[in-house]
Amino acid sequence: MFENFLREYPNSQYANQVNDVLAETFLTTKDYNAALAAINRIDKPARRILEAKQMVLFQLGTQQFVNGNTSQAIDFFDKSINMGDYDKKARTSAYFWRGESKYKINNFSAASADFEAFTKEAAKSDENYALGFYNLGYSRFKQNQYAASRTAFQNYVAAQSNKDTPEYADAHNRIGDTYYFSRNFADAERYYSAASNLNPASADYAAYQRAFVMGLQRNYEGKISALDKLMSAFPNSHYYDDALFEKSRALVMLNRENEAVNVLNKLIAEFPQSPLARQGGVQLGQLHYNASRYDQAVAAYKTVIQNFAGSEDARSALQALETVYKDMNDIDAFVKYANALPGGMRITPLRQDSLTYMAAENLYMRGTKKEAENSLNKYLQSFPNGVYASDAHYYMGVIADENSDNKKAITHFKQVIDANNGKFLENALVYVAQSEYNQGNYQEALAYFARLSSSAQSLAHKQSAQIGMARANAKLENYHEVTRAVDVLLQNKNLSPETIAEAHYLRGKAYQQVREVDKAMNDYAIIAKDTRSVYGAEAQFLMAQAYYSWKSYDKAEAQVKEFMQMTTPHQYWLARALIVLSDTYYAKDDKFQARQYVESLKANYKGNESDIQQMIQERLNRE
């Protein structure tokens, strides 16, 4: 009606008043797509309408960002920014969220530009003002621009009034990192120490880096002392194996080799799957060799070769083993041992094996993938159990995936997994686990996710494995396993909001299946606060449905009405909730309102889902 008025009477004395009413309507609507369409139908929008349009474009961008549609989010943010300064708040906020979007797709240069623009234009009272500097710091850091990164993090520290946030301590860690990479070890140590004091509960990274920097300054006694304190304070730290390895190196620098041997033995015994156990095994062999303990050196090198066949460290151990046997004047024993090894570790063809593989790898690294594929395939035909066979299978898997041949890629990556190739094991497990899940092979996917969870060194991969285990167990109806997997996952720090929401959703559904409804409702309540995500929208419905099933009709009604007041792009779940509201009124013998809501839903719902239409019709037909 108001749009028609403006088209017919653009110069009316009431035009400004109508524009204000329209603008307010657009800004308070729950359907921003409809608002944008309405604005675009106005031939000559006034400034107030353009202000509303700029804010609507920004809100559409945030909706797309929350739902993981990064490219669409960027498109809306671009449009909002390009409108100029009709609504300065919308434009400034769009810079921040476009920066977040660019960072998410690893376009760190563009992210830096947006965060810099945000920090220049935003008011200091803006809720994201300090965070803008923090994000700018990370964007610069990812580009190895350490001086600029340091300045941004220091600006964040100055702007952040809440010193108890995890980001405040993290910023000190990153400032320490920038000094470390600039080889300013004294200042690096100072900031790592400050980070430890700011957040003692998660200070293991700062403590480890501080100890490492002490070593670079040749303060080996201080390094050992700091590492001992770290291991005592954080017995379950992700850096515990690193601390043991670095302690052994510091002991060697102090000529305390026997103590270093004990530390390396502890590392290998307690962290047998760690990449540092491989390196530690080689170092252990070297220490025994230096002390003329040849039998123990042989045992150490053979352990690496046996447990990590196909790895670079196994190849180094084999080369070192040859030197030990030479000094023992027992080459025959070495030849017999090497020729008996599985995996093609032979003496005579070793050079040919290496040359053939390296030629294929060079083609791959140059980007000539077709030629690389042919060459790698030829290598695998000539050396099916070759030293580099698992490496070749990995690159063949990558090429197959790039050619959209998922079946062939899985076959090659499984060869990498079977070889326990430490170099590429994590990436292969990630691919195979997700592929098996996508194909509906949930039991197989679960096994690969479980292996990834136990062997991953990357925190991101470990978290991916844990959410994967929860998803697979949910598909397999292993509901108690779902709750256990989510319990472990939610102990992690720095999970993305999307992962946290999905985890609570999966656990809530699992609890509901095993009739632990109170726990289920707790999980739903957490994610129901944000109905921009599909998990939050469904959670609102599930809570309302639960209250209805318990005959808590007032609570069911209140839950749906809360949902109605919130913004959500997931109209299906809102429709399901409205049906629950109709059922609630019917149960309360308010048949008039029960029918009114169903009739309104039938008239206004734009979706074509058959279940919604069936539920509507059933309720219209009831007495």
Secondary structure, DSSP 8 states (H G I E B T S, - for coil): -HHHHHHH-TT-TTHHHHHHHHHHHHHH-S-HHHHHHHHHT-SS--HHHHHHHHHHHHHHHHHHHHTT-HHHHHHHHHHHHHT-SSSHHHHHHHHHHHHHHHHHTT-HHHHHHHHHHHHHHS-TTSTTHHHHHHHHHHHHHHTT-HHHHHHHHHHHHHH---TTSHHHHHHHHHHHHHHHHTT-HHHHHHHHHHHHHH-GGG-HHHHHHHHHHHHHTT-HHHHHHHHHHHHHH-TT-TTHHHHHHHHHHHHHHTT-HHHHHHHHHHHHHH-TTSHHHHHHHHHHHHHHHHTT-HHHHHHHHHHHHHHTTTSHHHHHHHHHHHHHHHHTT-HHHHHHHHHT-TTS--STTHHHHHHHHHHHHHHHHTT-HHHHHHHHHHHHHH-TT-TTHHHHHHHHHHHHHHTT-HHHHHHHHHHHHHTT-TTTHHHHHHHHHHHHHHTT-HHHHHHHHHHHHHH--SHHHHHHHHHHHHHHHHHTT-HHHHHHHHHHHTTSSS--HHHHHHHHHHHHHHHHHTT-HHHHHHHHHHHTT-TTSHHHHHHHHHHHHHHHHTT-HHHHHHHHHHHHTS--S-HHHHHHHHHHHHHHHHHTT-HHHHHHHHHHHHHH-----HHHHHHHHHHHH--
